[in-house]
């Protein structure tokens, strides 16, 4: 969440950001400032109460020593009043802090100045386009769901039988290809300096709230009420929360983490080819990269993360483009996001395969994740970033579709050491 000090000092910038995100009512900002004023007033009153109570306690002791019992009893009466007032002040302060936090949780991150205006994904800007002609594979080319059935590598009906729609079963060379992609992405992340973690696939409420999934995406997360745990929508959640309530040193930067996990999302289903097969799933695998950065270096780190994703797509031989998300499509917690899309020659459309985002201090403020600067007396908030490197379903879809031949499906050279075969046939 945004620090209250930032909302106070940069109110006009926050309003501009809300406009970019198509918010109409900015009164929440005045509510936050008013609640913060009340919080400060109550805290001052508590401090004054404590000071007076301590002073009276000393006076009472001295008065008893001097034999001034009546004066001491009068002071004790005032001390009792102060204790009662302290209880009321503490209750009011607790309530005000809760109201303030609830209000802050409703405000999305402040969009980076480069974020364009726009209402939906149709208004996203092409940041970098594919420089040459898009591949053509003929009118008889099959979409990946038909290729999956033809070569018996992904069984969507079996997934429906076992669980439901959106939970495919990979089999044979399909399962090996899936595993090969995961291994390839992890090896590449390690070579780029990311430390691999194997993390839980469920998290508690504090973790989900810390990275911004709660309360914003509560309806999209699978929840286990008996255990009060959530299935993770991305490895970003457990990876980033490793550093919740941590104070880093300047020398610790950059912190670079990666991990492979399944991801679970209760996204509302719809119909048509754009959500068919692997195009939209409730469970899918993804390799995530996360960075915790000194704020001075976070946008250079964002560029580096984008370059890393590009290198993966280049090695896989997939046409791609990069989009700068507009305000209407920008995630609640993100300050700036670049989406990567690969081109499906069989479906003749672009498919999103990665989002790379800088959250600036938004997550860090919730996580109480800070660092000690040599130039600052108080610990400062860090910047957090994350990116898909990569999400597997649509990568798998475009690999199958774009590499189909009359003899079978060619495996990219970069993956062959991990698959042990060069063709699916």
C-alpha positions as CSV (number, residue, x, y, z in Angstrom):
1,X,0.0,0.0,0.0
2,X,1.1,3.6,-0.5
3,X,2.7,5.3,2.6
4,X,0.4,7.9,4.1
5,X,3.3,10.4,3.8
6,X,3.4,9.8,0.1
7,X,-0.3,10.4,-0.3
8,X,0.1,13.7,1.7
9,X,3.1,14.9,-0.2
10,X,2.2,13.7,-3.7
11,X,-1.6,14.0,-3.5
12,X,-1.9,15.5,-7.0
13,X,0.3,12.7,-8.5
14,X,-1.9,10.1,-6.8
15,X,-5.0,11.7,-8.2
16,X,-3.5,11.7,-11.7
17,X,-2.7,8.0,-11.2
18,X,-6.3,7.2,-10.1
19,X,-7.5,9.1,-13.2
20,X,-5.3,6.9,-15.4
21,X,-6.8,3.9,-13.7
22,X,-10.3,5.3,-14.4
23,X,-11.3,6.0,-10.8
24,X,-13.9,8.7,-10.5
25,X,-14.1,9.3,-6.7
26,X,-10.9,10.6,-5.0
27,X,-12.5,11.2,-1.6
28,X,-10.7,8.2,-0.2
29,X,-7.5,10.3,-0.2
30,X,-9.2,12.9,2.0
31,X,-10.5,10.1,4.3
32,X,-7.0,8.7,4.6
33,X,-5.5,12.1,5.5
34,X,-8.3,12.8,8.0
35,X,-7.8,9.4,9.7
36,X,-4.1,9.9,9.8
37,X,-4.6,13.3,11.5
38,X,-6.9,11.7,14.1
39,X,-4.3,8.9,14.6
40,X,-1.6,11.6,15.3
41,X,-3.9,13.5,17.6
42,X,-4.7,10.3,19.6
43,X,-1.0,9.3,19.8
44,X,-0.1,12.8,21.1
45,X,-2.8,12.5,23.7
46,X,-1.5,9.1,24.8
47,X,2.0,10.4,25.0
48,X,0.8,13.4,27.1
49,X,-1.2,11.0,29.3
50,X,1.9,8.8,29.9
51,X,4.0,11.8,30.7
52,X,1.5,13.2,33.2
53,X,1.0,9.7,34.8
54,X,4.7,9.3,35.3
55,X,5.0,12.7,36.8
56,X,2.1,12.1,39.2
57,X,3.5,8.7,40.2
58,X,6.7,10.5,41.3
59,X,4.8,13.2,43.1
60,X,2.7,10.7,45.0
61,X,5.8,9.0,46.3
62,X,7.3,12.2,47.4
63,X,4.1,13.4,49.1
64,X,3.8,10.2,51.1
65,X,7.4,10.6,52.2
66,X,6.6,14.1,53.3
67,X,3.5,13.0,55.2
68,X,1.2,14.9,53.0
69,X,-1.4,12.0,52.7
70,X,-4.4,14.2,51.7
71,X,-2.5,15.7,48.8
72,X,-1.2,12.3,47.8
73,X,-4.8,10.9,47.8
74,X,-5.9,13.8,45.5
75,X,-3.1,13.0,43.1
76,X,-4.1,9.3,43.2
77,X,-7.6,10.3,42.1
78,X,-6.1,12.1,39.1
79,X,-4.0,9.1,38.4
80,X,-7.1,6.9,38.3
81,X,-8.7,9.3,35.8
82,X,-5.7,9.2,33.6
83,X,-5.7,5.4,33.6
84,X,-9.4,5.4,32.5
85,X,-8.6,8.0,29.9
86,X,-5.7,5.9,28.7
87,X,-7.9,2.9,28.1
88,X,-10.3,5.0,26.1
89,X,-7.5,6.6,24.1
90,X,-6.0,3.2,23.3
91,X,-9.3,1.8,22.1
92,X,-9.9,4.9,19.9
93,X,-6.3,4.7,18.5
94,X,-6.6,1.0,17.7
95,X,-10.0,1.6,15.9
96,X,-8.5,4.6,14.0
97,X,-5.5,2.6,12.9
98,X,-7.7,-0.2,11.6
99,X,-9.9,2.2,9.7
100,X,-6.8,3.9,8.2
101,X,-5.3,0.6,7.1
102,X,-8.6,-0.5,5.6
103,X,-8.8,2.8,3.6
104,X,-5.2,2.5,2.5
105,X,-5.9,-1.1,1.2
106,X,-8.5,0.4,-1.2
107,X,-6.0,2.6,-3.0
108,X,-4.0,1.1,-5.9
109,X,-0.3,1.8,-6.4
110,X,0.7,5.1,-8.0
111,X,1.2,4.5,-11.7
112,X,4.6,5.4,-13.2
113,X,4.4,8.6,-15.2
114,X,5.1,6.6,-18.4
115,X,1.9,4.6,-18.0
116,X,-0.6,5.7,-20.7
117,X,-4.3,6.4,-20.3
118,X,-6.6,3.7,-21.4
119,X,-9.7,1.7,-20.2
120,X,-8.8,-1.9,-21.1
121,X,-6.2,-4.2,-22.7
122,X,-7.2,-2.8,-26.1
123,X,-5.5,0.5,-25.1
124,X,-2.1,-1.0,-24.2
125,X,0.8,0.5,-26.1
126,X,3.1,-1.6,-28.2
127,X,6.5,-0.9,-26.6
128,X,8.5,-3.2,-28.9
129,X,7.1,-4.9,-32.0
130,X,8.2,-8.0,-33.9
131,X,10.5,-6.6,-36.5
132,X,9.8,-9.0,-39.4
133,X,6.9,-10.7,-41.0
134,X,4.8,-13.0,-38.8
135,X,5.2,-16.7,-39.5
136,X,2.7,-18.4,-41.9
137,X,2.1,-22.1,-41.5
138,X,-0.7,-22.7,-44.0
139,X,-4.5,-22.9,-43.8
140,X,-4.4,-26.6,-42.8
141,X,-2.4,-25.9,-39.6
142,X,-4.0,-27.2,-36.5
143,X,-4.5,-25.3,-33.2
144,X,-2.7,-26.8,-30.2
145,X,-5.8,-28.6,-28.7
146,X,-6.1,-30.6,-31.9
147,X,-2.4,-31.2,-32.0
148,X,-2.6,-32.4,-28.4
149,X,-5.2,-35.0,-29.4
150,X,-3.4,-36.0,-32.6
151,X,-0.1,-36.8,-30.8
152,X,-1.8,-37.9,-27.5
153,X,0.3,-35.5,-25.4
154,X,-2.3,-33.4,-23.5
155,X,-5.7,-34.8,-22.4
156,X,-8.3,-32.1,-21.7
157,X,-11.2,-34.5,-21.2
158,X,-9.3,-36.6,-18.7
159,X,-8.6,-33.4,-16.8
160,X,-12.3,-32.6,-16.7
161,X,-13.0,-36.2,-15.4
162,X,-10.4,-36.0,-12.7
163,X,-11.0,-32.4,-11.6
164,X,-12.9,-30.1,-14.0
165,X,-12.4,-27.7,-16.9
166,X,-9.1,-25.8,-16.8
167,X,-7.1,-28.7,-15.3
168,X,-5.4,-30.5,-18.2
169,X,-3.4,-33.7,-17.9
170,X,0.0,-33.8,-19.7
171,X,1.2,-37.2,-20.8
172,X,4.1,-38.9,-22.6
173,X,6.1,-36.4,-24.6
174,X,3.8,-33.7,-23.6
175,X,4.7,-34.2,-19.9
176,X,8.4,-34.4,-20.8
177,X,8.2,-31.2,-22.9
178,X,6.5,-29.4,-19.9
179,X,9.2,-30.6,-17.6
180,X,11.9,-29.6,-20.1
181,X,10.5,-26.0,-20.3
182,X,10.6,-25.7,-16.5
183,X,14.2,-27.0,-16.3
184,X,15.3,-24.7,-19.2
185,X,13.7,-21.6,-17.5
186,X,15.3,-22.4,-14.1
187,X,18.7,-23.1,-15.6
188,X,18.6,-19.7,-17.5
189,X,17.4,-17.9,-14.3
190,X,20.3,-19.4,-12.4
191,X,22.8,-18.3,-15.0
192,X,21.3,-14.8,-14.6
193,X,22.1,-14.8,-10.9
194,X,18.8,-15.8,-9.5
195,X,18.8,-18.1,-6.5
196,X,16.3,-21.0,-6.8
197,X,13.8,-21.7,-4.1
198,X,11.3,-24.5,-3.6
199,X,8.4,-22.8,-1.8
200,X,5.0,-23.8,-0.4
201,X,2.1,-23.8,-2.8
202,X,-0.3,-22.5,-0.1
203,X,0.1,-19.3,1.9
204,X,-1.5,-17.6,4.9
205,X,-3.5,-14.4,4.8
206,X,-0.6,-12.2,5.8
207,X,1.4,-13.4,2.8
208,X,-1.4,-12.9,0.4
209,X,-2.1,-9.4,1.8
210,X,1.6,-8.5,1.8
211,X,2.0,-8.8,-2.0
212,X,-1.3,-7.2,-2.8
213,X,-3.4,-10.3,-3.7
214,X,-5.7,-9.5,-0.8
215,X,-8.2,-7.8,-0.7
216,X,-7.9,-7.0,-4.4
217,X,-8.0,-10.5,-5.9
218,X,-9.8,-12.4,-3.1
219,X,-12.5,-13.7,-5.5
220,X,-9.8,-15.1,-7.9
221,X,-8.0,-17.1,-5.2
222,X,-8.8,-20.7,-4.1
223,X,-9.4,-20.6,-0.3
224,X,-9.3,-23.4,2.3
225,X,-11.4,-22.0,5.1
226,X,-10.7,-24.9,7.6
227,X,-7.0,-24.1,7.4
228,X,-7.3,-20.4,6.6
229,X,-4.9,-20.9,3.7
230,X,-4.8,-19.8,0.1
231,X,-3.5,-21.7,-3.0
232,X,-0.9,-19.4,-4.6
233,X,-1.8,-17.6,-7.8
234,X,1.9,-17.2,-8.6
235,X,5.3,-18.0,-6.9
236,X,5.7,-14.2,-6.5
237,X,3.6,-14.5,-3.3
238,X,5.8,-17.0,-1.3
239,X,9.0,-15.8,-2.8
240,X,8.6,-12.2,-1.9
241,X,7.2,-13.0,1.6
242,X,10.5,-14.7,2.4
243,X,11.6,-11.2,3.2
244,X,8.5,-10.0,5.1
245,X,9.5,-8.1,8.2
246,X,13.2,-8.0,7.2
247,X,15.6,-5.1,7.3
248,X,18.3,-5.5,4.6
249,X,21.7,-3.8,4.4
250,X,22.7,-1.8,1.3
251,X,25.3,-4.4,0.5
252,X,22.6,-7.1,0.3
253,X,21.3,-5.7,-3.0
254,X,20.3,-7.0,-5.4
255,X,18.3,-9.8,-3.9
256,X,17.3,-12.2,-6.8
257,X,15.0,-15.2,-6.3
258,X,13.4,-17.7,-8.7
259,X,11.2,-20.7,-8.3
260,X,8.9,-23.0,-10.2
261,X,5.4,-23.6,-8.8
262,X,1.9,-24.5,-10.0
263,X,-0.4,-21.5,-10.0
264,X,-4.1,-21.6,-9.2
265,X,-6.6,-19.0,-10.4
266,X,-10.4,-19.0,-10.1
267,X,-10.8,-16.7,-13.1
268,X,-14.3,-16.5,-14.5
269,X,-14.6,-18.8,-17.5
270,X,-15.9,-17.8,-20.9
271,X,-16.4,-19.4,-24.2
272,X,-14.7,-19.3,-27.6
273,X,-11.3,-20.2,-29.1
274,X,-9.6,-17.4,-27.1
275,X,-10.0,-19.5,-23.9
276,X,-9.9,-22.9,-25.4
277,X,-7.2,-25.6,-24.7
278,X,-4.2,-24.1,-22.9
279,X,-5.3,-20.5,-23.5
280,X,-6.8,-20.1,-20.1
281,X,-6.4,-22.5,-17.2
282,X,-7.3,-22.7,-13.5
283,X,-4.0,-24.5,-12.8
284,X,-0.8,-24.0,-14.7
285,X,3.0,-24.0,-14.1
286,X,5.2,-21.0,-14.1
287,X,8.8,-20.1,-13.4
288,X,8.9,-16.7,-11.6
289,X,11.8,-14.3,-11.1
290,X,11.7,-11.8,-8.2
291,X,14.0,-8.9,-7.3
292,X,14.3,-6.8,-4.2
293,X,16.1,-3.7,-5.1
294,X,17.6,-0.4,-3.9
295,X,15.0,2.1,-5.1
296,X,17.7,4.0,-7.0
297,X,18.3,0.9,-9.2
298,X,14.9,-0.6,-9.6
299,X,14.1,0.6,-13.1
300,X,17.4,-0.6,-14.4
301,X,16.5,-3.9,-12.8
302,X,13.2,-3.8,-14.6
303,X,15.0,-3.4,-17.9
304,X,17.2,-6.3,-17.1
305,X,14.3,-8.5,-16.2
306,X,12.6,-7.7,-19.5
307,X,15.9,-8.5,-21.3
308,X,16.0,-11.9,-19.6
309,X,12.4,-12.7,-20.7
310,X,13.3,-11.6,-24.3
311,X,16.3,-14.0,-24.3
312,X,14.1,-16.9,-23.4
313,X,11.7,-16.2,-26.2
314,X,14.6,-15.7,-28.7
315,X,16.1,-19.1,-27.7
316,X,12.8,-20.8,-28.2
317,X,12.4,-19.1,-31.6
318,X,9.0,-17.6,-30.8
319,X,7.9,-14.3,-32.4
320,X,7.1,-11.8,-29.6
321,X,6.1,-8.3,-28.9
322,X,6.2,-6.2,-25.7
323,X,3.3,-4.1,-24.5
324,X,3.3,-1.2,-22.0
325,X,0.1,-1.6,-20.0
326,X,-2.3,1.3,-19.8
327,X,-3.8,2.6,-16.6
328,X,-7.0,0.6,-17.1
329,X,-5.2,-2.7,-17.5
330,X,-2.5,-2.1,-14.9
331,X,-2.5,-4.4,-11.9
332,X,-3.6,-3.0,-8.5
333,X,-0.1,-3.3,-7.0
334,X,2.0,-2.4,-10.0
335,X,3.6,0.9,-10.8
336,X,4.7,-0.1,-14.3
337,X,4.1,-3.4,-16.2
338,X,5.4,-4.8,-19.5
339,X,3.5,-7.7,-21.0
340,X,5.2,-10.1,-23.4
341,X,3.0,-11.8,-26.0
342,X,4.0,-14.6,-28.5
343,X,2.3,-15.0,-31.8
344,X,0.3,-18.1,-32.5
345,X,0.5,-18.8,-36.2
346,X,-2.4,-21.4,-36.0
347,X,-4.8,-19.2,-34.1
348,X,-3.5,-16.1,-35.8
349,X,-3.4,-14.0,-32.7
350,X,-1.1,-12.8,-29.9
351,X,-1.0,-14.7,-26.6
352,X,0.2,-13.2,-23.3
353,X,3.1,-15.3,-21.8
354,X,4.7,-12.9,-19.3
355,X,4.2,-9.8,-17.2
356,X,7.2,-8.0,-15.7
357,X,6.4,-5.4,-13.1
358,X,8.0,-2.8,-10.8
359,X,5.9,-2.4,-7.6
360,X,8.2,0.3,-6.2
361,X,7.4,0.5,-2.4
362,X,3.8,-0.7,-2.6
363,X,4.4,-4.3,-1.6
364,X,7.4,-3.4,0.7
365,X,5.2,-1.1,2.8
366,X,2.7,-3.9,3.4
367,X,5.6,-6.4,4.0
368,X,7.5,-4.0,6.3
369,X,10.5,-4.8,4.1
370,X,13.2,-2.2,4.5
371,X,16.9,-1.5,4.2
372,X,19.4,0.5,6.2
373,X,21.0,3.2,4.1
374,X,24.4,4.6,5.1
375,X,23.0,8.1,4.5
376,X,19.7,7.7,6.4
377,X,19.1,7.2,10.1
378,X,15.8,5.4,9.7
379,X,15.4,2.2,7.6
380,X,13.9,3.0,4.1
381,X,11.4,0.9,2.1
382,X,12.9,-1.2,-0.7
383,X,11.4,-1.7,-4.2
384,X,10.1,-5.1,-5.3
385,X,9.8,-6.4,-8.8
386,X,8.7,-9.7,-10.4
387,X,8.2,-11.3,-13.8
388,X,7.0,-14.5,-15.4
389,X,10.0,-16.3,-16.9
390,X,7.9,-17.9,-18.2
391,X,4.3,-19.0,-17.8
392,X,4.1,-22.4,-19.5
393,X,0.6,-23.0,-21.0
394,X,0.7,-20.4,-23.9
395,X,4.4,-21.1,-24.4
396,X,3.5,-24.7,-24.9
397,X,0.6,-23.7,-27.2
398,X,2.7,-21.5,-29.5
399,X,5.5,-24.0,-29.5
400,X,3.2,-26.8,-30.7
401,X,1.4,-24.6,-33.2
402,X,4.3,-22.8,-34.7
403,X,6.6,-25.8,-35.0
404,X,4.1,-28.3,-36.6
405,X,5.2,-29.9,-39.8
406,X,3.8,-32.8,-41.9
407,X,6.3,-35.1,-40.1
408,X,5.5,-33.9,-36.6
409,X,6.3,-31.1,-34.1
410,X,9.9,-29.9,-34.1
411,X,11.4,-29.2,-30.7
412,X,13.6,-26.0,-30.4
413,X,17.3,-26.7,-30.2
414,X,17.5,-25.0,-26.8
415,X,15.1,-27.5,-25.4
416,X,16.5,-30.7,-26.9
417,X,19.1,-31.3,-24.1
418,X,16.2,-31.3,-21.7
419,X,13.7,-33.4,-23.7
420,X,16.1,-36.0,-25.1
421,X,14.2,-35.9,-28.5
422,X,13.9,-33.5,-31.4
423,X,10.4,-34.3,-32.7
424,X,7.0,-35.2,-31.4
425,X,5.5,-37.6,-33.9
